[in-house]
Amino acid sequence: MASVSVDTVRIPEGFKPTTELRLSSGNGPVSRTVLKTPLRDALPSEIPIIDVSGIFSVSKDARMDVARQIRDAATNNGFFYIKNHGIPIDVPETTCEEVLKFFRQPREIKDRANISHSKYFNGYKPPKSQRINPFESVDVRETFSWTYDPRFDPSVPDPVAIPPQIARYLRCENFHWEATANLPHFQESIVRYWRSCLAVARALVRSFALSLDLPEDFFAEKFTHPDAGLALNYYPPLPAPPAPAEQGESEVSIGSHTDFQLFTILWQDNNGGLQVLNRQGQWINAKPIPGTFVVNIADYMQRITNDRYVSTVHRVQNYSGNERISMPFFFGFNLNESCGVLDSCVAEGEEKKYDEISCEEWVQRRARAMHREGETSGK
């Protein structure tokens, strides 16, 4: 048989080459069909910028206006930027400076805070120690993590008085702060950043309730002591990628994934690298926009909204040539709480797709699935 020149092969009009993306979920491995098209910047219609100053307004109309915009974004790609959020610009910038000081230290100093010494997953994760997607490369990053600690929550007047059914899920320790005491402003700046994000998150929960046609305080009792963790990520630059690559062919700064709980509030520096898989199956850049944070819907939110709100796959590939810092704040209900599909998210004739599940069980299920699938993939 004669060989056929590539130049003579005619691609049918409208044909778009695709590849399959595999990732973990709370219901086992799932896949997404991804277009093999060049990476491009997101359009404002795909990741809108929302002025959230109205969430702090005494005007119900102002608060409803923000809620409507959040609903539109949450039912589209599940990502949006927020501006006029009330967090002074120096808060994340100062924290970023302190984070860089930590990660630029010799490995033996950083390892004083190694997470292996922690009881509760607080502290430092070194290079090649994380693979968030078991079907992709090891994450090319280092991380300093901190879980919710009510001693730093301004809304908790007396941590000793926390009811036992809540306290049993809390993970308070001083190890990670003691191990970073050589940096005199490290803890102070991180706590300040975390508190700022926590205040915005608590206001946003009220907006999410309004967006779902619920009373503003509908979720109030579910986040008195929230699953509000922080990850400080350090991404060294990656080499130039093969384009477009199949999954697993190129390195990732952090692999393709969705987040666990309700939503994430992310500050990123100016180097870029955050990529979002849009509804058409195309990777798009969520490029840095000064003065904004990125907010994305997470899995538990998608679950309780009966898939109305979209927990979208995202990843990071730092091709900037520079070291990159991102500081995601993950927000969810108290781990002792549970929530089923909301009645307001089930139209007449529809059924609830999911059973009620506790936040703790859901987070554990996601974590177990990630490790289990990593083992079965042989990576």
HULINWO-V184887 format. One record per residue. N is the residue number from 1. OMEGA is omega in degrees with one decimal (* if undefined). BURIAL is + if it has 16 or more other C-alpha atoms within 10 Angstrom, else -. D_FIRST is the distance of its C-alpha to the first C-alpha in Angstrom with 1 decimal. Layout:
{{N | OMEGA | BURIAL | D_FIRST} {N | OMEGA | BURIAL | D_FIRST}}
//
This chain:
{{1 | 179.4 | - | 0.0} {2 | 177.6 | - | 3.8} {3 | -179.5 | - | 6.4} {4 | 177.8 | - | 9.2} {5 | 176.9 | - | 12.6} {6 | -177.2 | - | 15.3} {7 | -177.0 | - | 17.5} {8 | 180.0 | - | 15.6} {9 | -178.5 | - | 15.8} {10 | 177.8 | - | 18.9} {11 | -179.7 | - | 21.3} {12 | 179.8 | - | 23.3} {13 | 179.6 | - | 26.9} {14 | -179.9 | - | 29.1} {15 | 178.6 | - | 26.5} {16 | 179.2 | - | 27.9} {17 | -178.8 | - | 26.1} {18 | 172.8 | - | 28.2} {19 | 179.7 | + | 28.9} {20 | 176.7 | - | 31.3} {21 | 179.1 | + | 34.6} {22 | 178.1 | + | 36.5} {23 | -179.8 | + | 40.2} {24 | 172.1 | + | 43.4} {25 | 177.8 | + | 45.8} {26 | 179.3 | + | 48.9} {27 | 179.8 | - | 46.9} {28 | -179.5 | - | 44.2} {29 | 175.8 | - | 40.9} {30 | 179.3 | - | 39.7} {31 | 175.7 | - | 36.7} {32 | 174.2 | - | 36.4} {33 | -174.5 | - | 33.4} {34 | 175.6 | + | 33.4} {35 | 177.2 | + | 32.0} {36 | 179.6 | + | 30.2} {37 | -178.9 | - | 32.3} {38 | 175.2 | - | 34.6} {39 | 178.1 | - | 37.9} {40 | 177.6 | - | 40.7} {41 | 178.2 | - | 44.5} {42 | 173.2 | + | 45.9} {43 | 176.7 | - | 47.5} {44 | 178.0 | - | 51.2} {45 | -178.7 | - | 50.2} {46 | 176.1 | + | 48.0} {47 | -174.8 | + | 50.5} {48 | 172.2 | + | 53.9} {49 | -177.9 | + | 57.0} {50 | 172.9 | + | 59.9} {51 | -174.5 | + | 63.5} {52 | 178.8 | + | 65.0} {53 | -179.2 | - | 68.6} {54 | -179.0 | + | 69.5} {55 | 179.3 | + | 69.0} {56 | -174.2 | - | 72.3} {57 | 173.3 | - | 74.1} {58 | -179.0 | - | 77.1} {59 | 177.2 | - | 75.7} {60 | 179.0 | - | 73.8} {61 | 179.3 | - | 72.0} {62 | -179.9 | - | 70.7} {63 | 178.6 | + | 69.5} {64 | 179.3 | + | 67.8} {65 | 177.1 | + | 66.1} {66 | -179.2 | + | 64.4} {67 | 179.2 | + | 63.5} {68 | 178.9 | + | 61.8} {69 | 176.9 | + | 59.7} {70 | 178.6 | + | 58.8} {71 | -179.7 | + | 57.8} {72 | -179.3 | + | 55.5} {73 | -176.4 | + | 53.8} {74 | 179.2 | + | 53.7} {75 | 179.3 | + | 52.0} {76 | 178.0 | + | 49.4} {77 | 176.8 | + | 47.7} {78 | 178.7 | + | 50.6} {79 | 171.3 | + | 51.3} {80 | 173.2 | + | 54.0} {81 | 171.4 | + | 56.2} {82 | 174.5 | + | 60.0} {83 | -176.5 | + | 62.5} {84 | -176.6 | - | 66.3} {85 | 177.3 | + | 66.1} {86 | 178.0 | - | 69.3} {87 | 179.6 | + | 68.0} {88 | -174.2 | - | 69.4} {89 | -177.7 | - | 66.7} {90 | -178.2 | - | 68.3} {91 | 178.0 | - | 67.8} {92 | -178.2 | + | 64.0} {93 | 177.2 | + | 64.1} {94 | 178.0 | + | 66.9} {95 | 178.1 | + | 65.0} {96 | 178.2 | + | 61.8} {97 | 179.5 | - | 63.9} {98 | 178.6 | + | 65.3} {99 | 177.0 | + | 61.8} {100 | 177.4 | + | 60.5} {101 | -179.7 | - | 63.5} {102 | -173.5 | + | 62.7} {103 | 179.0 | + | 59.0} {104 | 178.4 | - | 59.7} {105 | 174.0 | - | 61.9} {106 | -176.5 | - | 61.0} {107 | -176.5 | - | 59.1} {108 | 177.3 | - | 62.2} {109 | 177.8 | - | 64.3} {110 | -177.5 | + | 61.8} {111 | 171.6 | + | 61.5} {112 | -179.6 | + | 65.1} {113 | -176.6 | + | 63.9} {114 | -175.2 | + | 60.9} {115 | 178.8 | + | 60.2} {116 | 178.8 | - | 60.3} {117 | -175.7 | - | 64.1} {118 | 173.6 | - | 64.5} {119 | -166.0 | - | 65.5} {120 | 175.1 | - | 63.8} {121 | 171.6 | + | 60.7} {122 | 172.1 | + | 62.6} {123 | -166.6 | + | 61.9} {124 | 173.2 | + | 59.2} {125 | -174.4 | + | 55.6} {126 | 178.2 | + | 54.1} {127 | 175.8 | + | 50.6} {128 | 179.6 | - | 47.7} {129 | -177.3 | - | 50.0} {130 | 172.8 | + | 48.5} {131 | -174.4 | + | 45.2} {132 | 173.9 | + | 45.9} {133 | -175.1 | + | 42.3} {134 | -178.2 | + | 41.0} {135 | 179.6 | + | 37.4} {136 | -177.9 | + | 37.8} {137 | 168.1 | + | 39.2} {138 | 178.6 | + | 42.9} {139 | 177.6 | + | 45.0} {140 | -177.4 | + | 45.8} {141 | 167.1 | + | 49.4} {142 | -175.1 | + | 53.0} {143 | 166.5 | + | 55.3} {144 | -175.0 | + | 59.0} {145 | 177.5 | + | 59.6} {146 | 177.7 | + | 62.8} {147 | -177.6 | + | 63.6} {148 | 178.0 | + | 66.3} {149 | -175.2 | + | 69.8} {150 | 178.3 | + | 72.7} {151 | -179.6 | - | 75.1} {152 | -178.4 | - | 73.4} {153 | -177.8 | + | 73.2} {154 | -178.5 | - | 76.0} {155 | -179.5 | - | 76.1} {156 | -175.3 | - | 77.0} {157 | -176.6 | - | 80.8} {158 | -179.1 | - | 81.2} {159 | 179.9 | - | 78.1} {160 | -175.9 | - | 80.4} {161 | 179.8 | - | 81.2} {162 | -179.7 | + | 77.5} {163 | -175.8 | - | 77.4} {164 | -179.1 | - | 76.0} {165 | 174.3 | - | 73.3} {166 | -174.6 | - | 71.9} {167 | -177.1 | + | 72.9} {168 | 179.2 | - | 71.0} {169 | -175.5 | - | 67.7} {170 | -170.2 | + | 68.9} {171 | -175.1 | - | 67.8} {172 | 173.5 | + | 70.5} {173 | -177.8 | - | 70.7} {174 | -173.4 | - | 71.7} {175 | -173.4 | + | 69.4} {176 | 177.2 | + | 67.0} {177 | 177.7 | + | 69.9} {178 | -177.9 | - | 71.8} {179 | 179.2 | + | 68.7} {180 | -176.4 | + | 68.3} {181 | 176.1 | - | 72.0} {182 | 175.1 | - | 71.4} {183 | -167.4 | - | 70.1} {184 | -177.4 | - | 73.4} {185 | -175.3 | - | 71.9} {186 | -178.8 | + | 68.6} {187 | -178.0 | + | 69.9} {188 | -176.7 | - | 72.1} {189 | -179.6 | + | 69.2} {190 | 179.1 | + | 66.8} {191 | 178.7 | + | 69.4} {192 | 178.5 | + | 70.3} {193 | -179.0 | + | 66.7} {194 | 178.5 | + | 66.2} {195 | 179.2 | + | 69.4} {196 | 178.1 | + | 68.4} {197 | -179.6 | + | 65.1} {198 | 179.3 | + | 67.0} {199 | 178.2 | + | 69.4} {200 | -179.2 | + | 66.6} {201 | -179.6 | + | 64.7} {202 | 175.7 | + | 67.8} {203 | 179.9 | + | 68.3} {204 | 178.0 | + | 64.7} {205 | 177.2 | + | 65.0} {206 | 177.6 | + | 67.7} {207 | 177.2 | + | 65.4} {208 | 177.6 | + | 62.6} {209 | 177.9 | + | 65.2} {210 | -177.9 | + | 66.2} {211 | -179.8 | + | 62.6} {212 | 178.7 | + | 62.2} {213 | 178.5 | - | 65.4} {214 | 173.3 | + | 67.4} {215 | -176.9 | - | 70.8} {216 | -176.4 | + | 70.5} {217 | -174.5 | - | 71.9} {218 | -176.4 | - | 69.8} {219 | -168.5 | + | 68.1} {220 | -176.8 | - | 71.1} {221 | -176.1 | - | 72.0} {222 | 179.3 | + | 68.4} {223 | 175.3 | + | 68.2} {224 | 178.3 | + | 71.7} {225 | -164.3 | + | 70.1} {226 | 169.6 | + | 66.4} {227 | -171.7 | + | 63.3} {228 | -176.8 | + | 63.3} {229 | -177.2 | + | 61.4} {230 | 172.7 | + | 60.4} {231 | 176.8 | + | 57.5} {232 | -171.8 | + | 57.8} {233 | 175.5 | + | 54.3} {234 | -178.3 | + | 53.6} {235 | 170.4 | + | 50.1} {236 | -178.5 | + | 49.3} {237 | 175.1 | + | 46.7} {238 | 171.8 | + | 43.0} {239 | -179.6 | - | 40.5} {240 | -174.2 | - | 38.3} {241 | 163.7 | - | 35.7} {242 | -174.0 | - | 31.9} {243 | -19.8 | - | 31.3} {244 | -173.2 | - | 30.5} {245 | 169.7 | - | 30.4} {246 | 177.5 | - | 29.6} {247 | 179.2 | + | 32.7} {248 | -177.4 | + | 33.7} {249 | -179.6 | - | 31.8} {250 | 178.9 | + | 34.9} {251 | 175.5 | + | 38.6} {252 | 173.9 | + | 41.0} {253 | 165.7 | + | 44.7} {254 | -171.0 | + | 45.3} {255 | -178.8 | + | 42.5} {256 | -175.0 | + | 41.7} {257 | 166.0 | + | 44.6} {258 | -178.7 | + | 47.3} {259 | -166.8 | + | 51.0} {260 | -164.0 | + | 53.2} {261 | -174.1 | + | 56.4} {262 | 179.9 | + | 57.7} {263 | -180.0 | + | 56.7} {264 | 172.9 | + | 56.3} {265 | -172.4 | + | 58.2} {266 | 165.0 | + | 56.4} {267 | 176.3 | + | 57.7} {268 | 178.2 | + | 55.1} {269 | -171.7 | + | 55.8} {270 | -173.7 | - | 54.5} {271 | 177.9 | + | 51.3} {272 | 179.4 | + | 49.1} {273 | 178.4 | + | 46.2} {274 | -178.3 | + | 46.8} {275 | -175.5 | + | 43.8} {276 | 177.9 | + | 43.9} {277 | -174.5 | + | 41.2} {278 | -173.7 | + | 42.1} {279 | 178.6 | - | 41.9} {280 | 179.1 | - | 38.6} {281 | 179.8 | + | 37.0} {282 | 175.0 | + | 37.3} {283 | 179.0 | + | 38.9} {284 | 179.7 | + | 41.9} {285 | 167.4 | + | 44.6} {286 | -170.9 | + | 48.1} {287 | 179.0 | + | 49.5} {288 | 175.0 | + | 53.1} {289 | -175.2 | + | 55.8} {290 | 176.6 | - | 59.2} {291 | -177.7 | - | 61.9} {292 | 165.3 | + | 59.6} {293 | 173.1 | + | 58.4} {294 | 175.3 | + | 55.2} {295 | 175.1 | + | 55.7} {296 | 178.3 | + | 53.1} {297 | 178.4 | + | 53.3} {298 | -168.2 | + | 52.8} {299 | -176.4 | + | 51.8} {300 | 175.7 | + | 55.2} {301 | 178.0 | + | 56.0} {302 | -177.8 | + | 52.9} {303 | -175.4 | + | 53.8} {304 | 175.7 | + | 57.4} {305 | 177.7 | + | 56.4} {306 | -179.9 | + | 54.1} {307 | 174.5 | + | 51.1} {308 | -179.4 | + | 53.0} {309 | -166.7 | + | 52.9} {310 | 171.1 | + | 49.6} {311 | -167.4 | + | 49.1} {312 | 177.9 | + | 46.2} {313 | 176.3 | + | 43.8} {314 | -179.3 | + | 44.4} {315 | 174.1 | + | 43.8} {316 | 169.5 | + | 44.8} {317 | -174.7 | + | 42.8} {318 | 178.0 | + | 45.3} {319 | -175.2 | + | 43.5} {320 | -173.5 | + | 46.8} {321 | -179.3 | - | 47.4} {322 | 171.1 | - | 50.7} {323 | -175.1 | + | 52.1} {324 | 175.8 | + | 52.4} {325 | 168.4 | + | 54.9} {326 | -175.0 | + | 54.7} {327 | 179.6 | + | 57.5} {328 | 176.0 | + | 56.5} {329 | -174.9 | + | 59.4} {330 | -174.7 | + | 58.4} {331 | 176.1 | + | 60.7} {332 | 177.4 | + | 61.2} {333 | 169.6 | + | 64.0} {334 | -179.1 | + | 66.2} {335 | 177.8 | + | 64.3} {336 | -176.9 | + | 66.9} {337 | 173.2 | + | 66.2} {338 | 179.9 | + | 63.8} {339 | 175.2 | + | 62.6} {340 | 176.6 | + | 60.9} {341 | -177.2 | + | 59.1} {342 | -179.0 | - | 61.6} {343 | -178.4 | - | 62.9} {344 | -179.3 | - | 62.7} {345 | 179.9 | + | 58.9} {346 | -179.6 | + | 58.5} {347 | 178.3 | - | 58.7} {348 | -179.0 | - | 60.1} {349 | 177.2 | - | 57.7} {350 | 175.1 | - | 55.7} {351 | 173.5 | - | 55.8} {352 | -173.8 | + | 56.3} {353 | -171.1 | - | 52.9} {354 | 172.2 | - | 54.4} {355 | 175.6 | - | 57.3} {356 | 179.8 | - | 60.0} {357 | -179.9 | + | 59.4} {358 | 179.1 | + | 61.6} {359 | 179.2 | + | 60.5} {360 | -179.5 | + | 60.9} {361 | -179.5 | - | 58.7} {362 | -179.6 | + | 56.0} {363 | 179.1 | + | 55.9} {364 | 178.5 | - | 55.8} {365 | 178.4 | + | 53.0} {366 | -178.8 | + | 50.9} {367 | 179.5 | + | 51.7} {368 | -179.7 | + | 50.9} {369 | -178.6 | + | 47.6} {370 | -179.8 | + | 46.6} {371 | -178.0 | + | 47.4} {372 | -178.9 | - | 46.0} {373 | 175.1 | + | 42.6} {374 | 179.0 | + | 42.6} {375 | -176.7 | - | 43.1} {376 | 178.6 | - | 40.5} {377 | 179.8 | - | 37.9} {378 | -179.0 | - | 38.6} {379 | * | - | 39.6}}
//
